[in-house]
Structure formats: structure tokens, C-alpha cells
Amino acid sequence: MLPRRIANNLKEQNWTAIGVELLVLVIGVFMGLQVDNWNDSRVERNTVKTYYDRLIQDLRANERSLQAHQAYYRNVRTHGEAALSALQNAPDNLDEQFLIEAYQATQVWHTVFNRSAFEEILSVGAMSTIPDIEARARLTNYYVAVDAVGFQLRDINTYREVLRAHMPIEVQRTIEKNCGDTVTTDASGALITRFPENCTLGLDAATIQVAIESLLAAPGIVANLNRRLSDLDTKLRIMQRNAERSRALADYLESTRP
């Protein structure tokens, strides 16, 4: 419609009308570009907000996960300390409880960090959408360190291999059945693993005695348990430090988000 009116005005040499029509055309194009820019800005703001939300959620989840792992491994350490004390101080008075303590000290719960939001940001080349330069640096440093932390928290221990190679399998199965981990999920669907508070095996005396003698004959059982406890101390310190790092970075993003 507008081009037709301009053409008619040109035929009639109506220069005032032509000027008005061109001005309307220019204003329309300008407004269209402005609307596009506003829409692009709105989309970018929403994208940034979504990234911040997801990054913070991942960091909070990492903090909760590390705290849950700490609680689990404190229990593992408590069982290990009880088993080591029994081996060192009362080897002639070992009983069913010793078998439980010794076995529970082998338990593991592997640590996995949430990093999906950060990986997505990197994969689509959207790191520059995070406006805070310090936030970008802190996120990068955090997730670079996560790789090293994950390696440090790998739970592969010789004590577990020695004990499970020498404890009779029927005893191991009974412990797992009566004293095994309880696995649930939190509100976000993340797995939570816990020890049972109290448990008994109900094994006969002969079976218990055979299992105890087998463990006492296992090569390096005391030394490996001692090493296990040292490794648990280290893991707990690493978990505490990185739970604090996760919380601090989440707090920083909360306080500086656009």
C-alpha cells in the first residue's frame, strides 16, 4: 500500500506527500529494528538468567552431595576405627560385631559432581553471556579443579580387596542383606546412601569363628586397615574443602547475578 501511494505521488509530483510517506517508511523500518533489538535483548537476558539459575542449582547440589558423602564416610571411618581397635587390643575376643565393623569399613560411595550447566555453556560457546568477568574466571577455576578432586576422591583401596578376598562369601552376603546401605533420593532425585543404624547377622558360632580366623590370616589386614583410615581422613578433608568452595561460588553468583 505504501509503495503504491509513493508511486502515485511521484506521478503527481506531490513532493510533500512523498516526503511524509518516506518519513513514515523510515520510521517503520527503524521501529522494526528496535523491536528486533528489544526482543534479542530480552531473549539474551532470559538466557543469562536461566544459566545463572542452573549454575547455582548445580553448585548447591554439589555442596549437598559432598555433605552427604561426608556423613557416609564418617560412618565408614567409625566402623574402621572400631575394627582396628578390636584387632589391636582384643584379637582373642572378636565376635560377630567385629565382622560387621571390618566389612563396613570397606564400603564405598563414588562422588560425582554436577556440571551439566557449565558443560552446556561451553558447548554452545555462551561463556561470554556471563557478564561478570570474575564469575567466568571463578567458574572455570572451579570446574578445572573438579577434575582433580574427582580423581582424589576415587575410592579404590587395598583393604577392601584383601578383606573381601578372605571373608567367606556367605558371611559377606549376610552382612549385605542385614547391614547393607539404604539408598533413597532427595527432592531433586539425587541418590542418598546411608548406613543402617543397627544390625545383626544371626550366624552360628562356627561360621563366625571361621570368618574371624580367615581375616586374621589375611596378609597385611591391620596395615591395610590403617592405610584405609588415613585415606578416609584425607577424603573427608577434601570433601569439606570442596563443599565450602561450592557454597562460596553459589553465594557469589547469587549476589552478582544480573
N, C-alpha and C positions, 0 to 999 in steps of 0.2 A: 504493500500500500504506500509506504513512504517513498520508495524509489519512483513509483508512478507519479506521485504528486510532484516530486522534484523535476521529473521529465516534463510534465505539463507546464510547470512554472518556467522552465527553460525555454519552451516554445513561446510562451507569452512574455518572456524576458521580465518576469516578476522577481527582480533581484532581492527585494526584501523578504519575500516568502521563501526564496531559495536559501537565504541566509538563516532564516528561522528553522527551516527543515534540516539543514546541515547541522545546526547547533543541537537540535533535538537528537539527531543521529549520533553526534559525537558524545553527547551526554549519556545516551543509551548504551553506547559501547563502553564508556568509562564506568557507568554503574554496573554493567555486566561483569567487567573485570574486577571491580571492587567486591562484588558479591562472591565471585570465584575466590578471591584472596581471603575474604572473611571465612568462607567455607573451608578453605585449605588450612587457615589458622585454627579454626575450631576443631577440625579433624586432628591436626597436629597436637593441640592442647589435650584432646581426649586420649590420643595415643600415648603421650608423655605421662598423663595421669594413670593410665592403665599399666604402663611399665613400672611406674613407681609403686603402685598397689601390689603388683605381682612380685617385684623385687623384695619389698618389705615382707610380704607373706612368706616367701622362701626363706628369708633370713630368720624370721620368727620361728618358722618350722624347724630350721637348723638348730636354733637355740633350744627349743623344746626337745628335739631328738637327742641332742648331746646331754641334756639334763637327765632324760630317761635312761640313756646309756650309762651315765654316771651311777645312777641308782642301781642299775643292774650289776655293774661291775664292782660296786661296793659289796654287794651280796656275794659275788664270786670270790672276792678277796677275803671276806669274813669266813666263808667256808674253807678257803685255802689256809688261812691262819689257824683255824681250828684243827685241820688235818695235820699241818706241820707241827703244831704243839703236841698233838697226840703221838706222832711219830717220834718226836724228840724226847718227850717226857714220860710217856706211858705206853711203850710198844707192846708190853705184855698184857695190857688191859683193853686192847682195841675191840670194838664191837660193831654192831650194825650202823650206829651213828657215824663211826669213822668212815665206813664205806660211802655213806651219803655225802659226808663232808669232802672226802677225797675226790669223788666223782663230780660234784657240783663245782669244784674248783677248776674243772676243765671246760666249763660251759662258755660259749661264745655268742655274741650278737654283733654281727658286722655293721659298721657305720657307713651310711650312705648320705651324702649331702644333697640338698635340693638346689638345683642350679638351672632349672628349665627356663626361667625368665631371662637370666643373663645369657644363656646359650642362644635363645631366640633373638635377642637384641643383636648379638654378634652375627648371627647367621643372615640377618636381613640388612646388616650394615647400618643399624639405627643407633649406634652408640652416641652419635652427635646430637640425637634428640634429647639426651640428658643434658640440660642446660648448665648444671653446676660442674665445673671442671674438677673440683676436688672430689665430688661424688663419683665421677667417672674414674678418677685415679684410685679412690678407695675401693670401689667395686672390683676393678681389675686386680689390685693387690690382694684383695680378699680371696677371689676365686683362683688366682695363681697359687696362693698358699694352701687352698683346699686340696689341691692335688697332692702336695707333700704331706698334709695332715692325714689324708685318706691312707696314704702309704704307711705312715707311722702307726695308724690305728688298726692296721690289718692284724687279725688275731690268729696267728699260726704259732703254736707253742709245742715244744718237745714234751713237756709234761703231759699234755693231752694225749699225744701219740703213745707215750710209754704206758700211762695208766690204762688207756682203752685197749692196748695190745695185751695187757696182763690180767685185767679184771675179767673174770668169767662172763661170757656174753649173757647168760641167763640173769646174772646179777645186774648187769647194765640195763637190760630190758626192764627189769623190775623197777629200777631207780627211775628210768624214763617214764614208766607207766604211773608210778605213785608220786614221783617228785619232779616230774618234768616241767618245763616252762609253761606258763599260761600266756597265750598270745591273744591280744584284743586289738581294737583300733580306737583311735581318738576321734574327735569330731570331724577332723579333716580326712579321715580314712588311713592315717599313718599307723603302722604297726607299733604296738607297745608290748614288750616282752617282760614278764615278771616271774620271779621265783615263787613257788608255793610257800606259805608261812611255816607250815608244819607237815611232816610226812613220815610214814613208817613203811618198812618193806615187808614185814611178816615172813621173812625167810627162816628156815630152820637153822639150828646152831651149826650143823655140819657144813652147810652151804656157806654160811658166813665165815666160818673158820678157814675153809679152803680159799675163799676170796681174799681174806686178810693175808694168809701165808703167800699167796701168789703176788700180792702187791709188795709185801716186804722183800720178796726175792727179786723184784723188778730192778734192773740196773739203774742206778742214779735217781731213784724215785725222790729222795729227800732233796738232792741238789737241784733237780728239775723243778720241784715244787717251790723251792726257794727262789729260783730264777723266775718262775711264773709270778710270784708275788711282787718281785721287783718290777717286772714288766707291767703288771697291773697298776702299780704306783705311778709309773710313767704315763700310762694311758689315761689315768684319771686326771693327772695334771694337764695333759694336752686337751682333754675334753673340757675341763673347766676354763682354760685359757680361750679356747675357740668358742665356747658358749658365750663368754663375755665379749669376744670380738663380734660375734653375730648380733648380739643385742646392741652393742655400741653403733654398728653400722646401720642397723634398722632404725635406731633412735635418730641418727644423723639424717637419714633420708626422710624420716617423718618431719623433722624440724626444718628442713630446707626444701621440701617438695614445692613445686610451683603452684 
